[in-house]
Amino acid sequence: MKNLKIQNLHIILLFIITIYSCKNSGGILIEDGSSYKFGDDKMSSNLISLAEAYSDRDTEKLFTFYSDSFLTERRKEWSKKYLESLDSLSMIPYKVIPLVSEDGKNREVIAWSKEERIYKNGSYEKFDLMEVFGLDETGKVNLFKQWKAIDTVNFGMPYGGKFIGVGENEYSGRPLVFSNRGEVEIIEELAAAYNAMDVESFSEYFAEEVEFKSYDGKTYNYKKSDLSQAFKPYKSIDWKLISIVPLKIFNTDAASGAMVLSTESRVFKNGKKWKKELMELIYFDLEGKISAMLQFAR
């Protein structure tokens, strides 16, 4: 009997030591140095219910999981339009981690899920997602961030095509990616200045030296100062943009090019008229200035 009591005492002591030797908090929120602990099961179950409402495209139920401050009228309208554009939707969480900072100020659920979207127009998307849902004091979502791995079966990808080049070079075979250095905005502003025949504003978008290859096979080399005469022959200009596609070769420096589809009409001071459909390649140097243009027309 004595041995049994001693044995039971050892078990109790071992249990107590195990509890106190296991940390119930960890990690770090770098900005204030606080640690995290696991949240409750309700945080996880709410996320799973949110995923079900989202998959069912049930906006009435889905919106109940979000705080009023986060779910603005604009977000509501966008969400309804997006969900109505889908023929089917499936979000299946496979890992859900509820976290609360030790001071209780930060509450969030980190979720990993598989998501598949089939649109009514036939488009298809498949993702592996990692998402952070921030929660307010009532448990409603007040913050959302998403990271995604894109499946190769998707119709849309962040890169694609192939750069071949003239002759073999170090970039041959690389895919193209969208460039994002303000090329779209620059070209829109350029068109506005061009149509207004505003020489000063128009000139600001160009490098000190510019090469222009015209649709008729001629090549012109301009200095920026030459552009002051650009509008001298014209009574009016109407350059209408149709599409702008800024691209660069994958894993190269920041120099880029934009494919611009447009129509242009010019009325000369002598009464002559000029009208073309244009496809132009507009090249940007490392400083984001236009350094060359290649033009095709019909």
C-alpha positions as CSV (number, residue, x, y, z in Angstrom):
1,M,0.0,0.0,0.0
2,K,2.9,2.3,0.9
3,N,4.5,1.7,-2.5
4,L,1.2,2.4,-4.3
5,K,0.9,5.8,-2.5
6,I,4.5,6.6,-3.4
7,Q,3.8,5.6,-7.0
8,N,0.6,7.8,-7.2
9,L,2.6,10.7,-5.7
10,H,5.2,10.3,-8.4
11,I,2.5,10.4,-11.0
12,I,0.9,13.6,-9.5
13,L,4.3,15.3,-9.3
14,L,5.1,14.3,-12.9
15,F,1.8,15.7,-14.1
16,I,2.4,19.0,-12.2
17,I,5.9,19.3,-13.6
18,T,4.7,18.5,-17.1
19,I,2.1,21.3,-16.9
20,Y,4.5,23.9,-15.7
21,S,7.3,22.9,-18.0
22,C,5.1,23.3,-21.1
23,K,4.8,26.9,-22.3
24,N,1.3,28.1,-23.1
25,S,2.4,31.1,-25.0
26,G,5.0,31.8,-27.7
27,G,5.9,33.7,-30.8
28,I,6.3,37.4,-30.9
29,L,4.6,40.4,-32.3
30,I,7.7,42.4,-33.3
31,E,6.2,45.9,-33.1
32,D,5.5,45.6,-29.3
33,G,7.3,42.4,-28.3
34,S,4.2,40.7,-27.0
35,S,3.7,36.9,-27.2
36,Y,0.7,34.9,-28.4
37,K,-1.4,32.2,-26.9
38,F,-4.0,29.9,-28.5
39,G,-7.5,31.3,-28.8
40,D,-10.6,29.4,-28.0
41,D,-12.5,26.8,-30.2
42,K,-15.2,29.3,-31.1
43,M,-12.7,31.4,-33.1
44,S,-11.9,28.3,-35.2
45,S,-15.5,27.2,-35.6
46,N,-16.6,30.7,-36.7
47,L,-13.9,30.6,-39.4
48,I,-15.1,27.3,-40.6
49,S,-18.7,28.6,-40.7
50,L,-17.5,31.7,-42.6
51,A,-15.9,29.4,-45.1
52,E,-19.1,27.5,-45.6
53,A,-21.2,30.6,-46.1
54,Y,-18.6,31.9,-48.6
55,S,-18.7,28.6,-50.5
56,D,-22.5,28.7,-50.6
57,R,-22.3,32.3,-51.8
58,D,-24.8,33.2,-49.1
59,T,-24.0,36.9,-48.7
60,E,-26.7,37.4,-46.0
61,K,-25.0,34.8,-43.7
62,L,-21.5,35.7,-44.8
63,F,-21.8,39.3,-43.9
64,T,-22.8,38.4,-40.3
65,F,-19.1,37.4,-39.7
66,Y,-17.8,40.8,-40.4
67,S,-17.7,44.0,-38.4
68,D,-19.6,47.1,-39.5
69,S,-16.4,49.1,-39.7
70,F,-14.8,46.6,-42.1
71,L,-17.9,45.7,-44.2
72,T,-18.5,49.1,-45.9
73,E,-21.2,49.5,-48.5
74,R,-18.6,49.5,-51.2
75,R,-17.2,46.1,-49.9
76,K,-20.8,44.7,-49.7
77,E,-21.5,45.8,-53.3
78,W,-18.2,44.3,-54.5
79,S,-18.7,41.0,-52.7
80,K,-22.2,40.6,-54.0
81,K,-21.1,41.3,-57.6
82,Y,-18.1,38.9,-57.3
83,L,-20.1,36.0,-55.8
84,E,-22.9,36.5,-58.4
85,S,-20.3,36.1,-61.1
86,L,-19.5,32.6,-60.0
87,D,-21.1,29.4,-61.1
88,S,-19.5,27.4,-58.2
89,L,-17.1,28.2,-55.3
90,S,-15.4,25.9,-52.8
91,M,-13.2,27.1,-49.9
92,I,-12.1,24.1,-47.8
93,P,-9.9,25.0,-44.7
94,Y,-7.3,22.4,-43.8
95,K,-5.5,24.1,-41.0
96,V,-6.9,26.7,-38.6
97,I,-4.9,28.4,-35.8
98,P,-6.7,30.9,-33.5
99,L,-4.3,33.3,-31.7
100,V,-4.6,35.9,-29.0
101,S,-1.9,38.2,-27.8
102,E,-1.1,38.0,-24.1
103,D,-2.6,41.4,-23.5
104,G,-5.7,40.4,-25.4
105,K,-5.5,43.3,-27.8
106,N,-4.7,41.3,-30.9
107,R,-7.1,38.5,-31.9
108,E,-6.7,36.7,-35.2
109,V,-7.3,33.4,-37.0
110,I,-4.7,32.1,-39.4
111,A,-6.2,29.7,-41.9
112,W,-4.8,27.6,-44.8
113,S,-7.4,26.4,-47.3
114,K,-7.9,25.0,-50.8
115,E,-10.1,27.2,-53.0
116,E,-11.6,26.6,-56.4
117,R,-13.6,29.1,-58.4
118,I,-15.6,28.5,-61.6
119,Y,-17.0,31.6,-63.2
120,K,-20.2,31.9,-65.2
121,N,-18.1,33.2,-68.1
122,G,-16.1,29.9,-68.1
123,S,-13.0,31.2,-66.4
124,Y,-11.4,28.9,-63.8
125,E,-9.1,29.5,-60.8
126,K,-7.6,27.2,-58.2
127,F,-5.5,28.4,-55.2
128,D,-3.8,27.2,-52.1
129,L,-4.4,30.1,-49.7
130,M,-3.0,31.4,-46.4
131,E,-5.2,34.0,-44.9
132,V,-5.2,36.1,-41.7
133,F,-8.6,37.2,-40.2
134,G,-8.3,39.9,-37.6
135,L,-11.1,39.9,-35.0
136,D,-12.6,42.7,-32.9
137,E,-13.6,42.3,-29.3
138,T,-16.9,40.7,-30.3
139,G,-15.3,38.2,-32.6
140,K,-16.3,39.9,-35.8
141,V,-13.7,40.1,-38.7
142,N,-12.2,43.6,-38.9
143,L,-9.1,42.8,-40.9
144,F,-8.3,40.5,-43.8
145,K,-5.0,39.6,-45.6
146,Q,-4.3,36.9,-48.1
147,W,-1.4,35.1,-49.6
148,K,-1.8,32.6,-52.4
149,A,0.0,29.9,-54.3
150,I,-1.5,29.7,-57.8
151,D,-2.1,26.3,-59.4
152,T,-0.8,25.9,-62.9
153,V,-4.3,24.8,-64.1
154,N,-5.5,28.5,-63.8
155,F,-6.4,30.3,-66.9
156,G,-4.7,33.5,-65.5
157,M,-1.1,33.5,-64.2
158,P,1.2,36.2,-62.9
159,Y,3.7,35.5,-65.6
160,G,3.7,33.8,-69.0
161,G,4.6,34.0,-72.7
162,K,8.2,33.9,-73.8
163,F,10.9,36.4,-74.7
164,I,12.9,35.1,-77.7
165,G,14.8,38.2,-78.9
166,V,16.7,38.8,-82.1
167,G,19.5,36.1,-81.9
168,E,20.5,34.1,-78.9
169,N,21.0,36.2,-75.7
170,E,21.0,35.8,-71.9
171,Y,17.3,36.6,-71.7
172,S,16.1,34.1,-74.4
173,G,13.4,31.8,-73.2
174,R,12.4,33.8,-70.1
175,P,8.7,34.5,-69.4
176,L,7.2,38.0,-69.3
177,V,5.7,39.6,-66.2
178,F,3.5,42.7,-65.7
179,S,5.6,45.7,-64.9
180,N,4.3,48.1,-62.1
181,R,6.2,51.3,-62.1
182,G,3.3,53.6,-63.1
183,E,3.5,53.0,-66.8
184,V,-0.3,52.9,-67.2
185,E,-0.7,56.2,-65.4
186,I,2.2,57.8,-67.3
187,I,0.7,56.9,-70.7
188,E,-2.8,58.1,-69.7
189,E,-1.3,61.5,-68.6
190,L,0.9,61.5,-71.7
191,A,-2.2,61.1,-73.9
192,A,-4.0,64.0,-72.1
193,A,-1.0,66.3,-72.6
194,Y,-0.7,65.2,-76.2
195,N,-4.3,65.8,-77.0
196,A,-4.1,69.2,-75.3
197,M,-1.0,69.9,-77.3
198,D,0.7,70.9,-74.0
199,V,4.4,70.9,-75.0
200,E,5.7,71.4,-71.5
201,S,3.7,68.7,-69.9
202,F,4.2,66.3,-72.8
203,S,8.0,66.7,-72.8
204,E,8.3,65.8,-69.1
205,Y,7.6,62.1,-69.8
206,F,10.6,61.6,-72.1
207,A,14.3,60.9,-71.6
208,E,16.9,63.3,-72.8
209,E,17.2,61.3,-76.0
210,V,14.4,59.4,-77.7
211,E,14.4,57.0,-80.6
212,F,11.1,56.8,-82.6
213,K,10.5,54.2,-85.3
214,S,7.5,55.2,-87.3
215,Y,5.0,52.9,-89.0
216,D,6.4,53.9,-92.4
217,G,9.8,52.4,-91.6
218,K,11.6,55.6,-90.8
219,T,13.7,56.1,-87.7
220,Y,14.0,59.4,-85.9
221,N,16.3,60.3,-83.1
222,Y,15.1,63.3,-81.0
223,K,16.5,65.2,-78.2
224,K,14.1,66.2,-75.5
225,S,14.5,69.9,-76.6
226,D,13.3,68.9,-80.1
227,L,9.8,68.1,-78.7
228,S,9.0,71.8,-78.4
229,Q,8.2,71.7,-82.1
230,A,6.1,68.5,-81.9
231,F,2.7,70.3,-82.3
232,K,3.7,73.0,-84.7
233,P,2.0,71.5,-87.8
234,Y,-1.3,70.6,-86.1
235,K,-4.6,72.3,-85.6
236,S,-5.9,69.5,-83.4
237,I,-5.0,65.9,-82.2
238,D,-7.3,63.2,-80.8
239,W,-5.4,60.1,-79.5
240,K,-7.8,57.6,-78.0
241,L,-6.3,54.8,-75.9
242,I,-7.9,51.3,-76.2
243,S,-5.5,49.2,-74.1
244,I,-2.2,49.5,-72.2
245,V,-0.2,46.4,-71.3
246,P,3.1,47.1,-69.3
247,L,5.5,44.2,-69.5
248,K,9.1,43.3,-68.6
249,I,11.3,40.2,-68.9
250,F,11.3,38.1,-65.8
251,N,14.2,38.6,-63.4
252,T,15.8,41.6,-65.2
253,D,16.3,45.2,-64.2
254,A,13.4,47.7,-63.9
255,A,13.4,48.8,-67.6
256,S,10.1,48.0,-69.2
257,G,7.9,48.4,-72.2
258,A,4.2,48.9,-72.7
259,M,2.0,47.7,-75.6
260,V,-0.5,50.4,-76.4
261,L,-3.4,49.9,-78.8
262,S,-5.1,53.1,-79.8
263,T,-6.7,55.2,-82.6
264,E,-5.4,58.6,-83.5
265,S,-6.7,61.5,-85.6
266,R,-4.7,64.6,-86.6
267,V,-5.9,67.7,-88.3
268,F,-3.1,69.8,-89.9
269,K,-3.2,73.6,-90.1
270,N,-3.1,73.2,-93.9
271,G,-6.4,71.3,-93.8
272,K,-4.9,67.8,-94.3
273,K,-6.3,65.0,-92.1
274,W,-4.6,61.9,-90.8
275,K,-6.3,58.9,-89.1
276,K,-4.8,55.5,-88.1
277,E,-5.3,52.5,-85.8
278,L,-2.1,52.2,-83.9
279,M,-0.1,49.5,-82.1
280,E,2.9,51.1,-80.3
281,L,5.6,49.7,-78.1
282,I,6.7,52.4,-75.7
283,Y,9.9,51.7,-73.8
284,F,10.8,53.1,-70.4
285,D,14.3,53.4,-69.1
286,L,15.5,52.8,-65.5
287,E,14.4,56.3,-64.5
288,G,10.9,55.6,-65.8
289,K,11.2,58.0,-68.7
290,I,10.2,57.1,-72.3
291,S,13.4,56.3,-74.2
292,A,12.0,54.7,-77.4
293,M,8.8,54.1,-79.4
294,L,8.1,51.5,-82.1
295,Q,4.9,52.2,-84.1
296,F,2.7,50.0,-86.3
297,A,-0.4,51.3,-88.1
298,R,-3.2,50.6,-90.4
